[in-house]
Amino acid sequence: MQRAERLLDLIQGLRRRRRPVTAETLASELDVSVRTVYRDIAALLRQGVPVRGEAGIGYVLDAGFDLPPLMFSPDEIEAVLVGMRWLSERADPTLARAAEDVVSKVAAVLPAHLRPILLDGALFAPAYCKDMVVDQVDVAAVRAAIRNGRKLEISYRDEAGKSSSRVIWPIGLTFFERVRMVIAWCELRQAFRHFRTDRIAELTAREERYPARRADLFRRWQKEEQEVAARRALEQQAALAASVQ
């Protein structure tokens, strides 16, 4: 790898992270020595790239720094292709159209010799059109509420078919193979809950913001999910140990 290319990859490695990353991690990604990373960081600083941090602690790229538009590599083009094809089959109609628009916009900036990788690419995501669930509400409204940190009032039908009215604080949306799941704080249950979008019968977007930062709520949800997973692992280990006694 040429040094100029390595410096660009180093900037990209810093740019994709919000938290400091160690030289050891960067060296592993770039397949170089830690000493080389230290030299490259010093070179970037001399060129005015706003990298903060120090050896042994980690480095972070200051917010607001960006590079001029860079050409996509063939691997990056294929990543865009697979991601957009996967999303176009599983997202709500608005997001699916946006995925198609992304492909068109990327194709417009590619040189002629790379454009076939995107437009005639041989990498696919399987389609489950007949088995995909059908939503009764506009999931684009859920995504808007997540972005804006606003509450949603929903009428929800559980697995047994029982209906209930909820006010939720949506913090995330997970895309599975055939269903979509809203991650939210439920005011009724006073706990995090997961709501399948195809079981939401009615939805009203409120103007009211929920009284917490979405990022903080998401970290709380992640911590709870990790604790649940750890408990389940211990229970499985105990059950396995009991079965062999």
RATARA-V869389 format. One record per backbone hydrogen bond with DSSP energy under -1.0 kcal/mol. NH is the residue of the N-H (numbers start at 1). CO is the residue of the C=O. E is the energy in kcal/mol with one decimal. If there is no record, write none. Layout:
BEGIN
NH/CO/E
NH/CO/E
END
This chain:
BEGIN
6/2/-2.4
7/3/-2.6
8/4/-1.9
9/5/-2.2
10/6/-2.3
11/7/-2.3
12/8/-2.3
13/9/-2.4
14/10/-1.8
15/11/-2.8
16/12/-1.9
17/14/-1.3
21/59/-2.4
26/22/-2.0
27/23/-2.8
28/24/-2.0
29/25/-2.0
30/26/-2.3
31/27/-1.1
32/27/-2.1
37/33/-1.6
38/34/-2.2
39/35/-2.2
40/36/-2.6
41/37/-2.8
42/38/-2.1
43/39/-1.9
44/40/-2.3
45/41/-2.3
46/42/-2.0
47/43/-1.3
48/45/-1.4
49/44/-2.5
51/49/-2.1
52/60/-3.0
54/58/-1.2
57/54/-1.8
58/54/-2.0
59/21/-2.4
60/52/-2.5
62/50/-2.6
65/62/-1.4
77/73/-2.4
78/74/-2.3
79/75/-2.0
80/76/-2.2
81/77/-2.4
82/78/-2.7
83/79/-2.3
84/80/-2.7
85/81/-2.4
86/82/-2.6
87/83/-2.3
88/84/-2.5
91/87/-2.4
96/92/-2.7
97/93/-2.1
98/94/-1.7
99/95/-2.0
100/96/-1.7
101/97/-2.1
102/98/-2.2
103/99/-1.8
104/100/-1.9
105/101/-2.6
106/102/-2.7
107/103/-2.5
108/104/-1.6
114/111/-1.5
115/111/-1.6
117/114/-1.2
119/115/-2.6
120/116/-2.2
132/128/-1.7
133/178/-1.6
141/138/-1.5
143/139/-2.1
144/140/-2.1
145/141/-2.0
146/142/-2.1
147/143/-2.3
148/144/-2.2
149/145/-1.1
150/145/-1.9
151/208/-2.6
152/168/-2.3
153/204/-2.8
154/166/-2.8
155/202/-2.0
156/164/-3.2
157/199/-2.3
158/162/-2.6
161/158/-1.8
164/156/-2.1
166/154/-2.8
168/152/-2.8
169/185/-2.4
171/183/-3.1
172/183/-1.4
174/181/-3.2
176/179/-2.6
181/174/-2.6
182/195/-3.1
183/172/-2.8
184/193/-2.2
185/169/-1.7
186/191/-2.8
187/167/-2.5
190/186/-1.7
191/186/-1.1
193/184/-3.1
195/182/-2.2
197/180/-2.3
199/196/-1.4
200/197/-1.2
201/155/-2.6
202/155/-1.0
204/153/-2.6
206/151/-2.1
210/149/-2.0
212/210/-2.1
217/213/-2.3
218/214/-2.7
219/215/-2.0
220/216/-2.0
221/217/-2.6
222/218/-2.5
223/219/-2.3
224/220/-2.3
225/221/-2.5
226/222/-2.3
227/223/-2.2
228/224/-2.4
229/225/-2.4
230/226/-2.2
231/227/-2.3
232/228/-2.3
233/229/-2.1
234/230/-2.1
235/231/-2.4
236/232/-2.4
237/233/-2.2
238/234/-2.4
239/235/-2.4
240/236/-2.4
241/237/-2.4
242/238/-2.2
243/239/-1.8
244/240/-1.1
END
